């Protein structure tokens, strides 16, 4: 049987790409193993070393990284039996890894670079607790969970737009009731709270990194008046924007 292509990125990290089993000779010591399914499937699963010659065959991309590297680079070890829905950006990166054709040195360099980007983004999403577990406690179907996750991604990317429960639901193929329930179950907040959080985090960043007037920062982050911005900011961070900027300036 044809084996997956093995890209040894470092002694601690190997990426396996394609159909068939992984070559166990390329496994790093004491490895954590991630299987990305058939890329069109919106999930990534933790695999066991014994899966390398069996279950891993069905995954088009498999990552094996040593536990020591996880500790050193990411200060995070995913749960051994974890399985998470992949957001659209990670699915796109996975497809980009598979899309590289050929087996030249340049082709393998490109696979290596894209594999490293996918690994780093995966751990960033896990660290930020943005990955939704498959089979968790929810009343939603797997399809609806995928759609709610897409709605959450939409909020993260399009927060500067005028987002309402109705237009987010329409864009993601959900009813308003199901979107509202899904956000509560998966993210413990409402759509409006998620939008507000994204806007206020951006405002805090601008306060620290720019000299823009506070009123301009509020307007740029979606607040129509300085008073409403100040109230929302103080509720979230426990102090007014002017005080926050002063604290950041003296830090």
N, C-alpha and C positions, 0 to 999 in steps of 0.2 A: 504493500500500500504506500502511496506517495505521502511523505511527511510534510508538515507545515514548514515554511521557510523560517529558519532560526536567525534572528538578528541579535547578536550578543553586543549590547550597548555598553555594558561594563561587566566586571566580574559579579556585580550584584543585581543586574537587571538584564533580562532577555525578553524580547518580543517575538512571538510566534505568529505568523500570518499565513492564511490560506486554509485549504481543506486537509483533513487527515490528522493523524496523531502528532503530538509534539515530541521532539527528540529529547529524551530525559537527560542525555549527556550535557545539554546546555542549561539545565536548571541551576540557578544559584543555590548556595547552601541555605538551608532553613528558610525556604521560599514561601511567600504568600502568592497565591495564584488567582488571577482575575480572568474570567471568561466573558467576552463581549457578545456572545450569541452570534446570530447571523447578520449583525449590524442593523438590519431593518427592524429587529426586535428591540423594543425600548428598555432593555434591562442589562445589568452587569451582575455577575454572580461570583462569589468566592468558590473556588474549586479546591479539592484535596490533591496532594501529590499522586495518590492512586488514580485520579481521574485523567492523568496525562495521557494514558494509553487507551482511554475509553470515552468518557463524557466530553473531554476536551476536543474530540474529533469534530463535534458539531458547532464549535465556536470558530468564527473566521479570524478573530484576533484573541490571543491569549497573552497576558503579561505575567511574568514571574519575577518578583523582586524580593530580596532578602529582608527578613524582619529587622535586621540591624540597619539597613538602608532606610526603611520606613521610620524607624525611631530617630535616626540622625537627620534625615531630610524633612520629614513631615511631622514628627512628634505625634504620630497617630498610627494605630493598628486597627483596621476595620474588623468587625466581628467575624468570627470564623465561618459562620453559616449565613452571612449577609447576602441579600439580593435586593438591588435597588433599581427603580426606574431611571432611565437615562434621560436627562434634558436634551433638547434638540441640538444644542451646541456640541455636546459630547458625542451624540450620534453622528454629527457631521465630521468631527475629528476622526472617529472610528472609520467612517467610509473613506476618508482621505488616506488613511494608512493602507487600506485594502486597494485603493485605486492605483497605487504605484505599480507599474508593470516592469518586467525585466529583472535581471539578477546581476546587474553590473555594480561596480563599487559606488557609483553615483546613485543608482537606484536604492541601494541599501543605506546610503547616507541619508537619503530623503525619508525612507521608512523609519530610520532611527530618530531623526528630528521630529517627525510627526508622532511617533510613539512616545517620545519624551514629553511632547506637548500634551498629549492625551492623558498620560500618567499624572502630570502636574495639575491639570485642570480637574481630573477626577478627585484627587486628594484635596484640592481647594474647595470643591463642592461638598465633599464629605466633612471637611473641617468646619465649613460654614453651616452645616446641618441643613443643606438644601436638597439632599437626595431623599426621595420618598421610598420607603421600604416596600417591597412586594409582599403581599400577604399580611400587612399590618392590620390593626384594628380599624376598619372602615366599613361603611355601608355601601361604598361605591364599587362598581365593576372595574375590572382592570382597564377597559377602554376609557371609562370616565376618569379614572385616576390619571391616565396619560393626558387626557384633555385638561384636567385641572392643573397638572404640572405645566402644560403648555401655557395656560392662562397666567400662572405664576411667573413664568419666563417672560411673557408679554409685559407684565407689570414691571419687571426688572429692566426691560429694554426700552419700553415706551412710556415711562412714568411722566415724561414732560408733556405728553398728550393729555387731552381731556378724557380720562378713562372712567367709565361708569360700569356698574354691574351688568347693565343691559348690553352695552357694546362689547365688553370683554366676553360675555357669554356667547354672543352671536359670532364673534371672530373665532371662538374655540369650539363651537358646535355643542354648547351646553344650554340648558335652561337656566334662568336666573336662580331658581331655588336650588338646583343641583350645584351650581358654581358656588353659591353662598355656603351651602352645607359642606362642599368639598374643601373650601378654604379653611373652614372651622376645624374639620377633621384632620387635614393634612398639615396645616400651617398655624393653627390656633390663632387665627386672626380673620378679619373681614377683608374684602378686596380694598375697601377704602383705607383701612389701617395699613395694608401692605403698600399702597401707593404713598400714603403719608410718610411711612417709615423711609421709603426710598428717597423721597424729596427732602426730608429733614437730614438724612445722612449726607446727601449731596450738599445741602446748605452748610452743614458743619464743616465739610471739606473745603468749601469755598471761603468760609470765614478764616480758616487756618492758612490757606494757600494763596489768597488774593487780597488785593486792597479795595475790592469793590465795595461801594456803600451797602450798608445792611439792607436798605430798602430795595436796592437792585438785586441783591442775592435772593431776597424773598420773592420778588417778581419772577426772576429766572427759574426759581424752583416751584412755580405754580401758584403762588399766593397773590391775591389781587390787592391786598392792603398790607401795610407794614404792621398794623395792629394784629391782624389774624395770623401773620407769620410769627410775630413775637409770642403770641399766646401759645401757638402750637409748639414752637421751639422750646419754650419754658416748660410746658407740660412734659415734653419728651426728655429733655436733658437736665431739668431742674434749675435752669438759670436762663436769663435773657440772652439773646445773641450778642449784645454789646459786652456783657460780662464774660461770655465764652471767648470772644475775640481777645479781650484783655488778658484772660488767663493763658490762652495759647501764645500770646505775644511774649509773656514773661516766662514761659516754660523753657 
